[in-house]
Amino acid sequence: MAFRFRQLIGCLVKLDAECGEEMESILATICSVGTDFVEVEVFKNKDKAKGGKGKIRILPFESIKCIELE
């Protein structure tokens, strides 16, 4: 899984991640990938992703349920 995420570094993606008992949709750019986590820059919408700075989050692989390229 880390190999595939490394291929997507710099790409804008939509992630569905499990946060506690809730599912959360995240629009983000992949910044860095570790052995069992991915570091992403989270944006509110596509317009902000083009020029703005987002919040950095670290997500463990086990919390990620779905990923789509934007």
C-alpha positions, 0 to 999 in steps of 0.5 A, spaced: 500 500 500 505 504 501 508 503 494 502 505 491 501 512 495 508 514 494 506 514 486 501 519 488 505 524 492 503 531 490 496 528 487 490 531 489 485 525 492 479 524 495 479 519 501 474 516 505 477 515 512 474 512 518 474 517 524 472 514 531 465 511 529 464 516 523 466 516 516 469 522 513 471 525 506 477 528 505 480 532 499 487 532 500 494 532 497 499 527 499 505 530 502 509 524 504 508 516 506 511 512 511 511 505 512 504 505 515 501 512 515 500 517 509 501 525 511 496 529 507 494 537 506 487 537 507 483 542 503 476 545 504 474 545 496 478 544 489 479 552 489 483 552 495 487 546 493 490 550 487 493 556 491 492 555 498 495 552 504 491 547 508 492 543 514 496 537 515 494 531 517 497 524 518 492 518 517 494 511 518 493 506 513 488 502 517 483 508 517 483 509 510 477 506 506 477 509 499 481 513 495 479 517 488 484 521 484 481 528 483 
